[in-house]
Amino acid sequence: MQRSLLSKSDLKKSDTVCDRMKDLEIRCEFESYGCQHVSALKDLSQHMSACVYDPDRKCTTCGLIMGDVHRHNCIQLLIEEMEKFRQENNYSRIISPGHVTTEMMLPFETLAQTSATGGGNSSLPTSQIEMTLSCRNLLNRDITSKSDPFCLVQMSDAWSKSYYEIGRTETITDSLNPEWVNKFIINYSFETVQKLRFEVWDVDPNGKESLGHYETTLADIMAYPGCQFAKKLSGMVGNGEIIIVTEELSTCKQIVHMEFRAKSLKKMSCMCSNDPFLVFSRSNEDGTYSVVMKTKAVFSTQNPLWMPITMRVRSLCNGDYDRTIKIDCFDKRSNGDHKLIGSCFTNLRQLTQNTGENSYPIVNEKKKNDQNYTNSGFVEVVTISVAEEITFLDYIRGGTQMHFAVAIDFTASNGPPKNRQSLHYMDNSGRPNPYQIALRSVGQVIEPYNSAGIYPAFGFGAKIPPTWEVSHLFHLNGSQSHPYCSGVTEVLDHYRKTLSSVTLYGPTNFADVINNTASIARQYDNGKHYFVLLIITDGIISDMIHTKRAIIKASKLAMSIIIVGVGNANFAAMDELDSDYVRLHLYGEYADRDIVQFVPINKFVNKNGRFIRAEADLAKEVLREIPQQMTGYMRSRGFLPYTRVPNSNTDNTIMFHSQPIHAVPNAPPLPIP
């Protein structure tokens, strides 16, 4: 039984809680993570920030590292109860729900840029800041060439001595004046001290060497006159300086697709043709420019056609169509000393509204006064279009339901459940086995997206009663009529009971469980539903051809498949199913898209032996592709997000047909929201 995170006696300690709130008992679904040490409401803010914002911070009582706990339903429940009471009784706000951010409640959302916030924020961010970094006159640590620098960015709170990484730039080769493209998105809070540390490193084959560092606060940067915060790097004499450019982000969600070419570029060497590439920079308020995009070089040509560019309008011009954009054309040099061919200036409005030949002469200012010099060639827009970006959150907020199904491997290769070496062994100390880790970590993260919290759960590869024939799809709950479990906790309970009621056998077949979920997804292909099938297995697939065929067919449907490998078997075949680099195919038929994510659990459990961190790390790894897979599918089918009507009674019920082999052949369809 789970214990209270905030008990009645704890609540009585707080002067801010009214009589009715003293009777609340908030239960923490994360008791298994080992932390029940928040003593009163006055400590709630600190506990929330420790669990959400700072991945390295520890519980002040037990020392548990809380950074990988994905969400705290106990905290959200408390805030909802208090807010409800406040509204009913016309009380002023007892505690601000500002901590409950999108990142907490929707941990699937992935950002294209690095996102960070201070650990101690007690309210919503004042604004969101985009940070661009560059350096000048760095110390050269290389002997035969120039340094290859990158910048590591870390953040800390006012009361903490330790920093945690929020991101790092790309590495620029052979440059003492790098202008990094990678941006950092930071939640800026006026009332919070947010310490920042910038470390510049030189990368070489033997490791890395420091080129200096600088420490400041986000408030210092934001309060600095002008938009360029330039300071000397510390560490040693002659380290150069770091330039930090910040800008408040607009809410623009448009994406621009562009394709450029150039004609008649001036040769920069009499010996060979140019290797041209483009650099896009946007103007700052003080007249300077910040790099936002670089193309790859096209080799040996004076008339290059560059690869198409797709980027956010926010990144290109912060949503301001009239903001000046500088386009520099360089001739690439292997030593990093690229030669400027010429530049032109435009803006997004001009780029998108020009009709006919959308061409711009590029001029090298150093040669502008030379006799007979006109320009260094022309840059032309081949195609350009702007479209609204539709995100995972747009679909979720629009009411798209995610349906989570699970299939567990009960083959004999797992070992007898009563044997301590078995992957199904139930430790009396409460130490979870690999199957429990996978179920709990993935299930608890995906739970918020299914409003009813009802999950079909199946087993495969065991002999089951009453016929004791091998089944490759049977109900985990033992029911003859339906496969559903109420929440992840009940799935875990039925998994434990099933181990004592079936005989582990084999072989390891996936096709039936995949086809079962696919048959449901096929019937509800309307943009309102998306299915995620979790398969947990210890062995090599026995029906690889049938499994491939099932996945290829499923790739046309609104579903994703997560495969978690437990134990030490050879999982090489799983990497083939997880087709990150080559599309899955069988006999000339190709999958429409990559829908499989495979992760071996030992990658997380064995590296430090800490099962708490393993669950959080595993969930991040196996679920990180789901938002992209879902939005990619919706876009490919032309499904737009629905507009959710608050408190509507719209029926989102679907029917989950279950036809287990040799188990419940006539199981009737049942609703799953």
Steps between C-alpha positions, in 0.01 A plus 500: 500500500628844415565740783409865505737755364319760710322352800229665709748578773737652247227722364417625848851636531434759233339826601394560140255211487136549594306253716359309206844457346627345822278200427660436163721196471699505178639167391814490290503253211878531498548337839694226321765758422570515872417859592233598754688781668308820433395603848262789439342714234765764553752246365288412199654760270851378575398138448331578171798686364732221611295243316434695183760760424836381633600151387784482751329634811429265787226464754613703801418214736582174324747618238308337215580651159165610364585649161374205297156471658272591210193633676355530849131436492488545877607862462261566214216343699577717801499816292175406328330427835619828649401702195157338497451583867616858442246551222214341695563709812625822341838474673807668359746265334670274755781378283595593147460223245763668288739210550275262312648563158452342162819306555354340816161406369604420144842337520472370141555846351843535344660830409719560204720720710638448849258621766583592857359680798620589842446246771330718752233668296184554697292640218462488128802625305503872434593427141683252283845599379700379202877517556762510223871459576823598327861567599778731384876460510508161671832360613644259243580169673586310180849495351444423132154653464247710690284398794174308445275666761161421647321659795341313789219686681407421860245640743461512877279657765599771742518263797668210319873460450470244220422562133310280259538501124223653291671446167801555281574649162631322196877482446645738241828382351807721463353823635609751764187708438215246504140600439292205616166421341349291781264707714396468863141559609486611863202584719585836657340581836531852633475399867756218487880502497603274212875445493668411171843360423648494150796270435686520168695188401737405221438152360792295373563127441644460850206654682420862574677802646350801672495829313348687793174544683266774619240511778213744525125508560220514248381821666839663437480407134142623462572829678812574293461804269470389140445142392865389485643394835878474440735397781857373534537128561669394823753224548823639357642808332399559140192280496292737288141591570154351481208684339152413621202625301154454650158571361151447631321247284176564323224240490538455124454133402561533128747291302676631191618268222763653269725388218780718363744493213770736376614604156827633364685506832837670484786249524700541819796299369654489156590135550158348570128568520322617813353278772221744593267496800250750642477652847172664609509763776225713649543858614508596866362819649849653523577444133708185544410159357458153650549184294185288474573249223783358288465283192740223408757581234448399138838406357676619184239726345427863424128425468401303812158368589480452877292245685154624608483678836223458755502711815272684737404854405565581864862392461547680170353838597311454829174524309579848364461481121664842458809419703821524299657169401858489378605224263876443477648275233836346593756287322576211736863444601626189678693706756186683611609832349200521268507777239204736466374509143230756566191596699147621444226633725130424492211405731244223512223717359709583196606138457141372507333778300742534211347378177690390197876477536574518873869590463742701713847625399765420760766761566838478672540831685881478481485494121214744460726788397714296260495610140246313287364314805122464506425190706627151575205314353135443583309303762156388386199358679390180329200432723370647824186431704379569852267269691370473854689247710271248664647349814435197714344728761257637243361150448495414871332828593258445215384179663694230315498193724801271540429134569761290675503120463759264646619150409728301732729212407421183699737268314715245685824675408425751778573228755276352772335793686602358841866491402692809613671513159168514316404821325151448647626450857299686766737625770345508847700815576296689243785535252327506159586255227570625145141446388366705789751777428389520137129490581519760772735743329319512166150464639523780754614748238237414243209480748397869481418473131224241541220667692345175629828329585381160375759282328475172309778273630605175337745218545658275240713185483344306790277196549180626658203336674269330455627327184870563575568568136761757396351845445664794327231744615312452828340738748730589784207556738375142453160622384316301235324814375744793490872587527473826695681618811427821689830680501860390510473377859237245401709391201786430742268310735368276222851443369599370844195272519548367147847371583347252743215392272673422168788281384784683327559346160562645151579591228542880494244622247413870457273501196175421682530779758599752231216398268252518787581866576521583130149365441364754748707789368372422152140555612565834671713672241347847540768710673334473842690192619856372508612159627823407676583131544766410756659155452736380773707198403814309591568305184563476132189530284386165361259638238719773349343490153145520638606774741656707222187463292285607795716808568502605135119486493478680835723782372202622298292533817483728803724292722853465637676197645741508792713189556692474826759224509578344839780261582819425308369343179627601157268781396663572163177422316318765703725772357378397155142560610599836652575638155656834587730500197352259245127463450368160602418289195400147407496353149500845340228647722615792717360646820338841457687634803706391799259401779725275712725606785716227657695550822690236704426557867852396607622820340350681798493255788856375485683828459451604862286232660243759608152394402348840580708674237454204266123542487518870420780462246324207333175694465681791338673274251205287392248783481709775341399408143125473567412873454684515169348173382150614590523848347672359193214259446232764555666739256547231236127423515399866509343472846487838673462539877143512619373792703423361842182636656542538880280262700352359180330163500650396168512122479859390443423138577651242268465125496808289568440162337697219656531158341767308692617178338412184697378713788186703445402452136165677534596790728252783432610852415531736794530877531826676559495878502 
